[in-house]
Amino acid sequence: MYKKFILGMILSFGLAIMLAGCTKDDLPKPETTFSKYVKAWKTQNFSEMYALLSKSAKADISEDQFVKRYKDIFGGIEAQDLKITFDKPKEKRDLEKMKQETLTYHVKMNTIAGPITFSGKATLTKVNQKDKSFKWTVNWKPDMILPGLKEGQFIRVKTIPSERGEIVDTNGNGLAINGEAVQIGLYPKELEGHADTKARLAKLLHIPESSIEDALSAGWVTPESFVPVKTVSALNTDLIDQAVKLPGVLTQKKNARVYPCGAACSHLIGYVGTITKEELDKNKGKGYNTQSLIGKRGLEQLFENQLRGIDGAEIYIADENGNPLKTIAKKQAKNGEDIQLTIDAEVQKTLYNQLKKDTGTAVAINPKTGEVLGLVSTPAFDPNQFILGMTQTEYNQLVNNPGKPLLNRFTAKFPPGSSIKPLISAIGLETGAITPDTVMKISGKTWKKANWKGDFHITRVDSLPKVNLRDALVYSDNIYFARLALSIGKDPLINGLKDFGFGKKLPFAYPMETSQIANNGTITSEAMLANTGYGQGEIEMNPLHLALTYTAFVNNGNIIKPQLIKKDRKPEYWLKNVIPSSAVKTIHNDLVQIVSSPEGTAYNPRIDNLPPLAGKTGTAELKEKQGEKGKEDGWFVAFNTNQPSLEIAMMIEGVQDKGGSHYVVGKVKNAFHTLLK
């Protein structure tokens, strides 16, 4: 018993010595507490930060207030990549005798106004516990959030707005500009005694009266408020003048994106709109916010990165009345880049005016320089409506319109019909399948090979018994070109069409569908080969590509590279030596005959003072089976022959009851007459 007691005393004494020996080194250190504070700060765990504050700091601010203040400030300045370090003490200290410790910390972070870097002093106070142990707490002060911040002051963020870059045409005329719109609204106080104003204004603005009632009943509206009802173009002066004559109706101006070219340029230029949540998520970290505008269609969307401005911001300390006291960080706004196109607004509007009552598309280029002067698709829409505010009814009318005004046709591809025949002619001459003087004997208006089964046959409009290349082009003889395609052969024809750019992506800033020879890239039968020879079968061409192929007839066999952005540089060829010089001359002369000779398919209608033209018509028949009457798309591709400066390729759908491709010829000639008179 005695031995056990002595042994217990020895063990207890030894343990006490051991505990006493390690306590000195393991006493709570201020830097340990501050490390926890910094870790919570980095992860923005403000509740953990608050738990480490001193009693006096907690007396000045509650946990809810602390958490909210930090959260609001760091969220408001969009703090990211937060890095915090502090200088650890280098000298040994008597922690039992110390009452306070001051540590220097360093903060780096990225914000909406650019990077912020600052250093500060953190004072930690030792707090004795009841069991004679102690701990360290942080003496928090407002300037630990951002330097210079005092109690009763606030952190504010001011946006410095940027301007979106403008889109202008080759002559500097605005196509998408930063302008003004006019808000038409009501002043409730002045409506007293004028109950009919709402109904009259609704009728004038073509909106339901209920929408005006809804606007006036909003919770924020007071008798002195200006209540916006509809935003209209500042150019619509007649409407604005009529509106302000009504009692209680006022207007105010607002900044807006404006599209002076209107519907004529709608598919090309597109429009902007308020960013959606999906778009905001997709563009995270690029400076967008919930109020940002972003390109929705056309060049506004394609050139978003160049056009968009990046707003600046200023982070500053303000007093309780919002008066600025000190700037913490400031980033200037960066305006978007202006873009000048090769597009000519006059060309664009001229083509649109010819097409606006039809469904179709038109492309205009300078065949010598490759400058694209016009890209039009109809039916179209007014992009200004999307900016000014389109009702759901108006949008539904666009979506449900059978003409599909939201469909961009100049980016698509279509069967070219007989407009492909100059290309087939060039391939025939290149491969030696024909010469300019080769004569085909053709009997009647229908033809088929003896081994073709079923009712499949080729038809033509003319009935010449002997046809050479000139006659075949001028009369647009389908039988001639079907037989020519068979003479050329499948592989040489495919290779020849590939030389013209089929299957190749157009080197152009605006994405276009790639022209195809066939759905699966190859010709699978003799009948399909024959059909391909006159632009039927499965061959399809993009309108711009079709126009480009014709530039080979004015550039000695070379196809020009298309340009959309105006730059001071020499014209370039996209595809070189596609046609031999001798073939170029032959086909060029035949294209002139198509327009100038009375028997030519593009001879009528005649227009006085029209410049000399060369070109080719085309009619693509769209039907399920031979023998039935189907829809017809009419083509005409033409260029002026006297110092060529303008080429137009136009396609109109559904011309079967309008005179076929002759209907298109008249519209193209009208455009030439307007633009080159």
C-alpha positions as CSV (number, residue, x, y, z in Angstrom):
1,M,0.0,0.0,0.0
2,Y,2.8,2.4,1.0
3,K,4.8,1.5,-2.1
4,K,1.7,2.1,-4.3
5,F,1.2,5.6,-2.8
6,I,4.9,6.6,-3.3
7,L,4.7,5.3,-6.9
8,G,1.5,7.3,-7.6
9,M,3.2,10.5,-6.2
10,I,6.2,10.0,-8.4
11,L,4.0,9.5,-11.5
12,S,1.9,12.5,-10.7
13,F,5.0,14.7,-10.1
14,G,6.6,13.5,-13.3
15,L,3.4,14.2,-15.3
16,A,3.2,17.7,-13.7
17,I,6.8,18.4,-14.7
18,M,6.0,17.2,-18.3
19,L,2.9,19.4,-18.5
20,A,4.8,22.3,-17.1
21,G,7.6,21.8,-19.6
22,C,5.3,21.8,-22.7
23,T,2.9,24.6,-21.7
24,K,5.4,27.3,-22.3
25,D,5.7,26.5,-26.0
26,D,2.1,25.7,-26.5
27,L,0.6,28.9,-25.2
28,P,-2.0,30.5,-27.5
29,K,-0.3,32.8,-30.0
30,P,-1.9,35.9,-31.6
31,E,-0.7,34.9,-35.0
32,T,-2.5,31.6,-34.7
33,T,-5.8,33.4,-34.1
34,F,-5.1,35.8,-36.9
35,S,-4.4,32.9,-39.3
36,K,-7.9,31.6,-38.6
37,Y,-9.3,35.1,-39.2
38,V,-7.4,35.4,-42.5
39,K,-8.5,31.9,-43.6
40,A,-12.2,32.9,-42.9
41,W,-11.7,36.2,-44.7
42,K,-10.3,34.5,-47.8
43,T,-13.3,32.2,-48.1
44,Q,-15.6,35.1,-47.1
45,N,-16.9,33.1,-44.1
46,F,-17.9,36.3,-42.2
47,S,-19.6,34.5,-39.4
48,E,-16.3,32.7,-38.5
49,M,-14.5,36.1,-38.7
50,Y,-17.0,37.6,-36.3
51,A,-16.5,34.8,-33.8
52,L,-12.8,35.9,-33.5
53,L,-13.6,39.5,-32.8
54,S,-12.9,41.2,-29.4
55,K,-15.6,42.0,-26.9
56,S,-15.4,45.7,-27.6
57,A,-15.6,45.2,-31.4
58,K,-18.7,43.0,-30.9
59,A,-20.2,45.7,-28.8
60,D,-20.0,48.1,-31.8
61,I,-21.5,45.8,-34.4
62,S,-23.8,42.8,-34.2
63,E,-23.0,39.5,-36.1
64,D,-25.8,40.1,-38.5
65,Q,-24.6,43.6,-39.2
66,F,-21.0,42.5,-39.6
67,V,-21.9,39.6,-42.0
68,K,-24.2,41.8,-44.0
69,R,-21.7,44.7,-44.3
70,Y,-18.9,42.5,-45.5
71,K,-21.1,40.5,-47.8
72,D,-22.6,43.7,-49.3
73,I,-19.3,45.3,-49.8
74,F,-17.4,42.3,-51.3
75,G,-20.4,41.5,-53.5
76,G,-20.9,45.1,-54.6
77,I,-17.3,45.6,-55.6
78,E,-17.3,42.1,-57.2
79,A,-14.2,41.0,-55.2
80,Q,-12.4,38.0,-56.7
81,D,-9.0,36.3,-56.3
82,L,-8.7,37.5,-52.8
83,K,-5.2,37.0,-51.3
84,I,-4.3,37.9,-47.8
85,T,-1.0,37.5,-46.0
86,F,0.5,38.9,-42.8
87,D,3.9,39.4,-41.3
88,K,4.6,36.9,-38.5
89,P,6.6,38.0,-35.5
90,K,10.3,37.2,-35.7
91,E,11.3,37.9,-32.1
92,K,10.6,35.7,-29.1
93,R,7.9,37.1,-26.8
94,D,6.7,36.5,-23.3
95,L,3.2,35.5,-24.2
96,E,2.1,35.4,-20.5
97,K,3.1,39.0,-19.9
98,M,1.9,40.4,-23.3
99,K,-1.5,42.1,-23.4
100,Q,-1.7,43.1,-27.1
101,E,0.0,42.3,-30.4
102,T,-0.1,44.3,-33.6
103,L,0.3,42.4,-36.9
104,T,0.8,43.9,-40.4
105,Y,-1.4,42.3,-43.1
106,H,-1.5,42.7,-46.9
107,V,-4.6,42.4,-49.1
108,K,-4.8,41.9,-52.9
109,M,-8.0,41.4,-54.9
110,N,-9.5,42.0,-58.3
111,T,-12.7,44.1,-58.3
112,I,-15.1,45.7,-60.7
113,A,-12.9,48.8,-60.7
114,G,-9.6,46.9,-61.2
115,P,-7.1,45.5,-58.7
116,I,-7.0,46.8,-55.1
117,T,-3.9,46.3,-53.0
118,F,-3.5,47.7,-49.5
119,S,-1.8,46.9,-46.2
120,G,-3.2,47.4,-42.7
121,K,-2.5,46.9,-39.0
122,A,-4.5,44.4,-37.0
123,T,-4.4,44.6,-33.2
124,L,-5.1,41.5,-31.2
125,T,-6.0,41.6,-27.4
126,K,-5.3,38.9,-24.9
127,V,-8.4,37.8,-23.0
128,N,-7.9,35.9,-19.7
129,Q,-10.1,32.9,-19.1
130,K,-11.6,31.8,-15.7
131,D,-9.3,28.7,-15.7
132,K,-6.3,31.0,-15.8
133,S,-5.7,30.2,-19.5
134,F,-6.1,32.9,-22.1
135,K,-6.9,33.5,-25.8
136,W,-6.5,36.2,-28.4
137,T,-9.2,38.2,-30.1
138,V,-9.2,40.7,-33.1
139,N,-9.9,44.3,-32.4
140,W,-11.9,44.9,-35.6
141,K,-12.3,48.4,-37.1
142,P,-14.1,49.4,-40.3
143,D,-10.9,50.3,-42.1
144,M,-9.9,46.6,-42.0
145,I,-12.4,46.1,-44.9
146,L,-10.9,48.9,-47.1
147,P,-8.4,51.5,-46.1
148,G,-9.8,54.9,-44.9
149,L,-13.3,53.6,-44.1
150,K,-14.7,54.9,-40.8
151,E,-17.7,54.3,-38.7
152,G,-20.8,55.9,-40.3
153,Q,-19.3,55.8,-43.8
154,F,-20.2,53.6,-46.7
155,I,-18.5,51.9,-49.7
156,R,-20.2,52.8,-53.0
157,V,-19.7,51.6,-56.5
158,K,-20.4,53.9,-59.5
159,T,-20.6,52.5,-63.0
160,I,-18.8,54.6,-65.7
161,P,-20.8,53.7,-68.8
162,S,-19.1,52.8,-72.1
163,E,-20.4,53.2,-75.6
164,R,-21.0,50.4,-78.0
165,G,-19.1,50.6,-81.3
166,E,-21.1,51.7,-84.3
167,I,-21.5,49.9,-87.6
168,V,-21.3,52.1,-90.7
169,D,-21.4,51.5,-94.4
170,T,-18.6,52.1,-97.0
171,N,-19.5,55.8,-97.1
172,G,-19.7,56.3,-93.4
173,N,-23.5,56.1,-93.2
174,G,-24.8,54.7,-90.0
175,L,-26.2,51.1,-90.0
176,A,-26.1,50.6,-86.2
177,I,-25.6,53.7,-84.2
178,N,-25.9,55.1,-80.7
179,G,-28.8,57.5,-80.9
180,E,-31.9,58.5,-79.0
181,A,-35.4,57.1,-78.7
182,V,-38.4,58.9,-77.2
183,Q,-40.5,57.5,-74.4
184,I,-44.2,58.5,-74.6
185,G,-45.7,58.5,-71.2
186,L,-48.4,59.9,-68.9
187,Y,-48.4,62.4,-66.1
188,P,-51.2,61.1,-63.8
189,K,-51.9,64.4,-62.2
190,E,-52.8,66.0,-65.5
191,L,-55.2,63.1,-66.5
192,E,-57.9,64.4,-64.1
193,G,-60.9,65.4,-66.2
194,H,-59.5,63.8,-69.3
195,A,-60.7,60.2,-69.0
196,D,-60.5,59.6,-72.8
197,T,-56.8,60.2,-73.0
198,K,-55.9,56.6,-72.2
199,A,-58.2,55.2,-75.0
200,R,-57.0,57.8,-77.5
201,L,-53.3,57.2,-76.7
202,A,-53.8,53.4,-76.9
203,K,-55.3,53.7,-80.4
204,L,-52.6,56.1,-81.5
205,L,-49.8,53.8,-80.3
206,H,-51.6,50.5,-81.4
207,I,-51.5,49.0,-78.0
208,P,-54.3,47.7,-75.7
209,E,-55.7,50.2,-73.3
210,S,-55.2,47.6,-70.5
211,S,-51.4,48.0,-70.9
212,I,-51.7,51.7,-70.1
213,E,-53.9,50.8,-67.1
214,D,-51.3,48.3,-65.9
215,A,-48.5,50.9,-66.2
216,L,-50.5,53.5,-64.2
217,S,-51.4,51.0,-61.4
218,A,-47.7,50.1,-60.7
219,G,-46.8,50.5,-57.0
220,W,-44.2,53.2,-57.5
221,V,-46.5,55.5,-59.4
222,T,-47.5,58.8,-57.8
223,P,-49.5,61.7,-59.2
224,E,-46.2,63.5,-60.0
225,S,-44.6,60.5,-61.7
226,F,-43.7,60.2,-65.4
227,V,-45.2,56.8,-66.4
228,P,-43.6,55.4,-69.6
229,V,-46.1,53.8,-71.9
230,K,-44.2,53.1,-75.2
231,T,-40.8,53.9,-76.6
232,V,-40.8,55.1,-80.3
233,S,-38.1,56.2,-82.8
234,A,-37.1,59.8,-82.4
235,L,-37.5,60.0,-86.2
236,N,-41.3,59.3,-85.8
237,T,-42.0,63.0,-85.3
238,D,-45.6,62.8,-86.6
239,L,-46.6,60.2,-84.0
240,I,-44.8,62.1,-81.2
241,D,-46.5,65.4,-82.2
242,Q,-49.9,63.8,-82.2
243,A,-49.3,62.1,-78.8
244,V,-48.2,65.2,-76.9
245,K,-51.3,67.1,-78.0
246,L,-53.3,64.7,-75.8
247,P,-53.8,66.0,-72.2
248,G,-51.5,64.4,-69.7
249,V,-49.1,63.0,-72.3
250,L,-45.4,63.9,-72.0
251,T,-42.2,62.6,-73.6
252,Q,-38.7,62.1,-72.5
253,K,-35.6,61.1,-74.4
254,K,-33.5,58.0,-73.7
255,N,-30.3,56.6,-75.2
256,A,-30.9,53.7,-77.6
257,R,-29.4,51.7,-80.3
258,V,-30.7,52.9,-83.6
259,Y,-30.8,51.1,-87.0
260,P,-31.3,53.8,-89.7
261,C,-31.3,51.3,-92.5
262,G,-34.3,49.5,-91.0
263,A,-35.8,46.4,-92.5
264,A,-33.5,46.6,-95.6
265,C,-30.5,45.7,-93.3
266,S,-32.3,43.7,-90.7
267,H,-30.8,40.2,-91.4
268,L,-27.4,41.6,-92.1
269,I,-27.0,44.0,-89.1
270,G,-29.3,42.2,-86.6
271,Y,-30.0,43.9,-83.3
272,V,-29.1,44.0,-79.6
273,G,-31.1,43.2,-76.5
274,T,-30.8,42.8,-72.8
275,I,-28.6,39.9,-71.8
276,T,-30.4,36.7,-70.6
277,K,-29.4,34.6,-67.7
278,E,-28.1,31.9,-70.1
279,E,-26.0,34.5,-72.0
280,L,-24.7,35.9,-68.7
281,D,-23.6,32.5,-67.5
282,K,-22.0,31.8,-70.8
283,N,-20.1,35.1,-70.7
284,K,-19.2,34.9,-67.0
285,G,-16.1,36.9,-66.1
286,K,-16.3,39.1,-69.3
287,G,-17.7,42.2,-67.6
288,Y,-21.4,41.7,-68.4
289,N,-24.1,42.4,-65.8
290,T,-27.9,41.9,-65.7
291,Q,-28.4,45.2,-67.4
292,S,-26.0,44.7,-70.2
293,L,-27.0,44.8,-73.9
294,I,-25.6,42.0,-76.1
295,G,-25.8,41.2,-79.8
296,K,-28.7,38.9,-80.6
297,R,-28.6,38.5,-84.4
298,G,-26.5,39.4,-87.4
299,L,-23.3,41.4,-87.2
300,E,-24.4,42.8,-83.8
301,Q,-24.0,39.2,-82.6
302,L,-21.1,38.1,-84.8
303,F,-18.9,41.1,-83.9
304,E,-20.0,41.3,-80.3
305,N,-16.5,41.2,-78.9
306,Q,-15.3,44.1,-81.1
307,L,-18.5,46.2,-80.7
308,R,-19.2,45.9,-77.0
309,G,-18.0,48.5,-74.7
310,I,-16.6,47.6,-71.3
311,D,-18.0,49.8,-68.6
312,G,-15.7,51.4,-66.1
313,A,-16.3,51.6,-62.4
314,E,-15.3,53.6,-59.4
315,I,-15.2,52.3,-55.8
316,Y,-15.3,55.1,-53.3
317,I,-16.1,56.0,-49.7
318,A,-19.1,58.1,-49.1
319,D,-20.7,59.8,-46.1
320,E,-24.2,59.0,-44.9
321,N,-25.6,61.4,-47.5
322,G,-23.9,59.7,-50.4
323,N,-21.3,62.4,-50.9
324,P,-18.0,61.0,-52.2
325,L,-15.1,61.3,-49.7
326,K,-12.3,59.1,-51.1
327,T,-11.7,57.0,-54.2
328,I,-10.5,53.5,-53.5
329,A,-10.2,52.2,-57.0
330,K,-11.2,53.5,-60.5
331,K,-11.2,51.9,-63.9
332,Q,-12.1,54.0,-66.9
333,A,-14.7,52.8,-69.4
334,K,-13.5,51.3,-72.7
335,N,-15.6,52.1,-75.7
336,G,-16.4,49.4,-78.3
337,E,-14.7,49.4,-81.7
338,D,-16.4,51.0,-84.7
339,I,-16.7,48.8,-87.7
340,Q,-16.9,50.0,-91.3
341,L,-18.3,47.6,-93.9
342,T,-18.0,47.4,-97.6
343,I,-21.8,47.4,-97.7
344,D,-23.3,50.4,-99.5
345,A,-26.6,51.5,-97.8
346,E,-27.9,52.7,-101.2
347,V,-27.3,49.3,-102.8
348,Q,-28.8,47.6,-99.8
349,K,-32.0,49.7,-99.9
350,T,-32.3,49.4,-103.7
351,L,-32.2,45.7,-103.6
352,Y,-34.6,45.6,-100.7
353,N,-37.1,47.9,-102.5
354,Q,-37.0,45.5,-105.5
355,L,-37.6,42.4,-103.3
356,K,-39.7,43.6,-100.4
357,K,-43.0,42.4,-101.9
358,D,-41.5,39.0,-102.6
359,T,-39.8,36.1,-100.8
360,G,-36.2,35.9,-101.8
361,T,-32.6,37.1,-101.5
362,A,-30.1,39.3,-103.3
363,V,-26.4,39.7,-103.2
364,A,-24.4,42.6,-104.7
365,I,-20.6,42.6,-105.1
366,N,-17.9,44.5,-106.9
367,P,-16.6,41.7,-109.1
368,K,-13.2,43.3,-109.5
369,T,-12.5,44.1,-105.8
370,G,-14.6,41.5,-104.0
371,E,-16.3,44.2,-101.9
372,V,-19.7,42.9,-100.9
373,L,-22.1,45.8,-101.4
374,G,-25.4,44.3,-100.4
375,L,-26.9,41.3,-98.7
376,V,-30.7,41.3,-98.5
377,S,-33.3,38.7,-97.4
378,T,-37.0,39.2,-97.7
379,P,-39.5,39.2,-96.0
380,A,-37.7,41.2,-93.4
381,F,-38.4,42.9,-90.1
382,D,-37.7,46.3,-88.5
383,P,-34.8,45.8,-86.0
384,N,-35.8,49.0,-84.3
385,Q,-38.9,47.3,-83.0
386,F,-36.8,45.0,-80.9
387,I,-35.0,48.0,-79.3
388,L,-38.1,50.1,-78.8
389,G,-40.1,47.4,-77.3
390,M,-42.1,44.8,-79.2
391,T,-45.4,43.4,-77.8
392,Q,-45.9,39.7,-77.6
393,T,-48.6,40.0,-80.3
394,E,-46.2,41.8,-82.6
395,Y,-43.5,39.1,-82.0
396,N,-46.0,36.3,-82.6
397,Q,-47.0,37.9,-85.9
398,L,-43.3,37.7,-87.0
399,V,-42.9,34.1,-85.8
400,N,-46.1,32.9,-87.4
401,N,-45.8,34.8,-90.7
402,P,-45.8,32.2,-93.5
403,G,-43.1,34.2,-95.3
404,K,-40.7,33.6,-92.3
405,P,-39.4,37.1,-92.0
406,L,-36.9,36.0,-89.3
407,L,-35.3,33.5,-91.7
408,N,-32.0,34.8,-93.2
409,R,-32.0,33.5,-96.8
410,F,-28.7,35.0,-98.0
411,T,-26.9,32.6,-95.7
412,A,-28.7,29.5,-97.0
413,K,-28.3,27.4,-100.1
414,F,-30.8,26.7,-102.9
415,P,-31.0,24.8,-106.2
416,P,-29.4,27.2,-108.7
417,G,-31.3,26.0,-111.8
418,S,-29.9,27.2,-115.1
419,S,-27.7,29.8,-113.4
420,I,-25.2,27.0,-113.0
421,K,-24.9,26.5,-116.8
422,P,-21.9,29.0,-117.3
423,L,-20.0,26.9,-114.8
424,I,-20.9,23.6,-116.6
425,S,-19.9,25.3,-119.9
426,A,-16.5,26.2,-118.4
427,I,-15.9,22.6,-117.2
428,G,-16.9,21.2,-120.5
429,L,-14.4,23.5,-122.4
430,E,-11.7,22.8,-119.8
431,T,-12.1,19.0,-120.0
432,G,-12.4,19.0,-123.8
433,A,-15.9,17.5,-123.7
434,I,-16.9,20.3,-126.1
435,T,-15.5,23.2,-128.1
436,P,-17.4,26.5,-128.7
437,D,-18.4,25.2,-132.1
438,T,-19.5,21.7,-131.0
439,V,-23.0,21.1,-132.3
440,M,-25.5,18.7,-130.7
441,K,-28.3,17.3,-132.7
442,I,-31.5,17.4,-130.5
443,S,-34.9,16.3,-131.7
444,G,-37.9,17.7,-130.1
445,K,-38.4,19.1,-126.6
446,T,-37.8,15.9,-124.6
447,W,-34.9,13.5,-124.4
448,K,-33.8,10.4,-122.4
449,K,-31.2,7.8,-122.8
450,A,-32.4,4.5,-124.1
451,N,-31.2,2.6,-121.0
452,W,-33.1,4.9,-118.6
453,K,-36.0,3.1,-117.0
454,G,-39.3,4.6,-116.2
455,D,-40.7,7.9,-117.2
456,F,-37.7,10.0,-116.3
457,H,-36.7,12.4,-119.1
458,I,-35.2,15.9,-119.7
459,T,-37.3,18.7,-121.2
460,R,-36.4,22.0,-122.8
461,V,-38.3,25.1,-123.9
462,D,-36.8,25.6,-127.3
463,S,-36.8,23.2,-130.2
464,L,-33.6,24.0,-132.2
465,P,-32.5,20.8,-134.1
466,K,-28.8,21.8,-133.8
467,V,-27.4,23.5,-130.8
468,N,-23.9,24.9,-130.1
469,L,-22.6,26.3,-126.8
470,R,-23.8,29.9,-127.6
471,D,-27.3,28.7,-128.5
472,A,-27.4,26.4,-125.4
473,L,-26.6,29.3,-123.1
474,V,-28.8,31.9,-124.9
475,Y,-31.8,29.6,-125.1
476,S,-30.9,27.9,-121.8
477,D,-31.3,24.4,-123.3
478,N,-31.6,21.8,-120.5
479,I,-31.1,18.9,-122.9
480,Y,-27.8,20.3,-124.1
481,F,-26.5,20.7,-120.6
482,A,-27.8,17.3,-119.4
483,R,-26.0,15.6,-122.3
484,L,-22.9,17.8,-121.7
485,A,-22.7,16.7,-118.1
486,L,-22.9,13.0,-119.2
487,S,-20.1,13.7,-121.7
488,I,-17.9,15.3,-119.1
489,G,-18.4,12.4,-116.7
490,K,-19.1,12.2,-113.0
491,D,-15.6,12.5,-111.6
492,P,-14.4,15.3,-113.9
493,L,-17.6,17.2,-113.3
494,I,-17.3,16.9,-109.5
495,N,-13.7,17.9,-109.7
496,G,-14.6,20.9,-111.9
497,L,-17.3,22.0,-109.5
498,K,-14.9,21.7,-106.5
499,D,-12.5,24.0,-108.4
500,F,-15.3,26.5,-108.4
501,G,-15.5,26.3,-104.6
502,F,-18.2,23.6,-104.0
503,G,-17.7,22.0,-100.7
504,K,-15.4,24.8,-99.5
505,K,-16.2,27.2,-96.7
506,L,-16.5,30.8,-98.1
507,P,-13.6,33.0,-96.7
508,F,-16.1,35.5,-95.4
509,A,-16.8,37.2,-92.1
510,Y,-20.5,36.4,-92.2
511,P,-21.0,32.6,-91.9
512,M,-22.6,31.1,-95.1
513,E,-23.9,27.6,-95.8
514,T,-21.5,25.7,-98.0
515,S,-22.6,24.9,-101.5
516,Q,-23.0,21.2,-102.2
517,I,-22.9,19.0,-105.3
518,A,-25.1,16.3,-103.7
519,N,-26.5,15.4,-100.3
520,N,-23.7,12.9,-99.6
521,G,-21.1,14.6,-101.7
522,T,-21.2,12.4,-104.8
523,I,-23.4,11.8,-107.8
524,T,-25.0,8.4,-107.6
525,S,-26.6,7.8,-111.0
526,E,-26.6,8.9,-114.7
527,A,-30.0,10.6,-114.2
528,M,-28.6,12.6,-111.2
529,L,-25.5,13.5,-113.3
530,A,-27.7,14.8,-116.1
531,N,-29.9,16.8,-113.7
532,T,-26.8,18.3,-112.2
533,G,-25.8,19.7,-115.6
534,Y,-28.7,22.2,-115.6
535,G,-28.8,22.9,-111.8
536,Q,-31.3,20.4,-110.6
537,G,-30.8,17.1,-108.8
538,E,-29.2,17.7,-105.4
539,I,-26.9,20.5,-106.3
540,E,-27.4,23.6,-104.1
541,M,-25.6,26.9,-104.0
542,N,-25.3,29.8,-101.5
543,P,-26.2,33.1,-103.3
544,L,-22.9,34.8,-102.4
545,H,-21.0,31.8,-103.7
546,L,-22.9,31.8,-107.0
547,A,-22.1,35.5,-107.4
548,L,-18.5,34.9,-106.7
549,T,-18.2,32.1,-109.3
550,Y,-19.3,34.6,-112.0
551,T,-16.4,36.9,-111.1
552,A,-14.2,34.4,-113.0
553,F,-15.7,35.8,-116.2
554,V,-14.4,39.3,-115.5
555,N,-11.1,38.3,-113.8
556,N,-9.6,36.2,-116.5
557,G,-10.6,32.9,-114.8
558,N,-9.9,33.9,-111.2
559,I,-12.6,34.0,-108.5
560,I,-12.3,37.1,-106.3
561,K,-12.1,36.8,-102.5
562,P,-15.2,38.4,-100.9
563,Q,-14.7,41.3,-98.4
564,L,-17.1,42.6,-95.8
565,I,-14.9,44.8,-93.7
566,K,-13.6,47.9,-95.4
567,K,-9.8,48.0,-95.3
568,D,-7.1,49.7,-97.3
569,R,-5.8,46.6,-99.1
570,K,-5.5,45.2,-102.6
571,P,-8.1,42.8,-103.9
572,E,-7.2,39.1,-103.5
573,Y,-8.3,36.1,-105.4
574,W,-10.0,33.2,-103.5
575,L,-9.5,30.6,-106.3
576,K,-7.1,31.1,-109.1
577,N,-7.0,29.9,-112.7
578,V,-10.4,28.2,-112.4
579,I,-11.2,28.8,-116.1
580,P,-8.7,29.0,-119.1
581,S,-8.5,32.5,-120.7
582,S,-10.0,31.2,-124.0
583,A,-13.0,29.8,-122.2
584,V,-13.5,33.0,-120.2
585,K,-13.8,35.0,-123.4
586,T,-16.2,32.6,-125.0
587,I,-18.5,32.4,-122.1
588,H,-18.4,36.1,-121.4
589,N,-19.5,36.9,-124.9
590,D,-22.3,34.3,-124.6
591,L,-23.5,35.9,-121.3
592,V,-23.7,39.3,-123.1
593,Q,-25.8,37.7,-125.8
594,I,-28.2,36.3,-123.2
595,V,-29.1,39.9,-122.2
596,S,-28.7,41.7,-125.5
597,S,-30.1,39.2,-128.1
598,P,-33.8,39.1,-128.7
599,E,-33.8,35.3,-128.3
600,G,-31.9,35.6,-124.9
601,T,-33.7,34.5,-121.8
602,A,-32.8,37.8,-120.1
603,Y,-33.6,40.1,-123.0
604,N,-36.9,41.4,-121.7
605,P,-38.0,43.6,-120.1
606,R,-36.0,46.4,-121.6
607,I,-35.2,49.6,-119.6
608,D,-34.0,52.8,-121.2
609,N,-30.5,54.0,-120.3
610,L,-29.6,50.6,-118.8
611,P,-25.8,50.0,-118.8
612,P,-24.6,47.0,-120.9
613,L,-25.1,43.8,-118.9
614,A,-24.0,40.2,-119.1
615,G,-25.7,37.5,-117.1
616,K,-27.7,34.3,-116.9
617,T,-31.2,33.4,-115.8
618,G,-32.2,30.3,-113.9
619,T,-35.4,28.5,-112.9
620,A,-35.1,25.8,-110.2
621,E,-38.2,23.5,-110.1
622,L,-39.1,22.2,-106.7
623,K,-41.5,19.2,-107.0
624,E,-41.8,15.7,-105.6
625,K,-42.0,13.9,-109.0
626,Q,-41.8,14.5,-112.7
627,G,-44.9,15.6,-114.5
628,E,-46.5,17.5,-111.7
629,K,-46.5,21.3,-111.4
630,G,-44.3,22.5,-108.6
631,K,-42.9,25.6,-107.1
632,E,-40.3,27.5,-109.0
633,D,-37.5,29.7,-107.8
634,G,-36.3,32.3,-110.3
635,W,-32.6,33.4,-110.5
636,F,-30.8,36.1,-112.4
637,V,-27.1,36.8,-112.1
638,A,-25.7,39.8,-114.0
639,F,-22.8,42.2,-114.1
640,N,-22.1,45.4,-116.0
641,T,-19.6,44.9,-118.8
642,N,-18.3,48.4,-119.2
643,Q,-15.6,48.6,-116.5
644,P,-17.4,46.0,-114.3
645,S,-18.2,47.5,-110.9
646,L,-21.4,45.9,-109.9
647,E,-22.7,42.3,-110.0
648,I,-26.1,41.2,-108.6
649,A,-27.4,37.7,-107.9
650,M,-31.1,37.6,-107.1
651,M,-33.4,34.8,-106.3
652,I,-37.1,35.0,-105.8
653,E,-39.2,32.1,-104.6
654,G,-42.5,31.1,-106.2
655,V,-42.2,32.7,-109.6
656,Q,-44.2,30.0,-111.4
657,D,-47.2,32.4,-111.7
658,K,-45.2,35.6,-112.2
659,G,-43.4,34.9,-115.4
660,G,-40.6,32.7,-114.1
661,S,-37.1,34.0,-114.1
662,H,-38.1,36.9,-116.4
663,Y,-39.8,38.4,-113.3
664,V,-36.4,38.4,-111.6
665,V,-34.7,39.9,-114.6
666,G,-36.9,43.0,-114.5
667,K,-36.0,43.6,-110.8
668,V,-32.3,43.2,-111.3
669,K,-32.3,45.5,-114.3
670,N,-34.3,48.1,-112.3
671,A,-31.6,47.9,-109.6
672,F,-28.8,48.4,-112.2
673,H,-30.7,51.3,-113.6
674,T,-31.0,53.0,-110.2
675,L,-27.4,52.4,-109.1
676,L,-25.5,52.9,-112.3
677,K,-27.7,55.5,-114.1
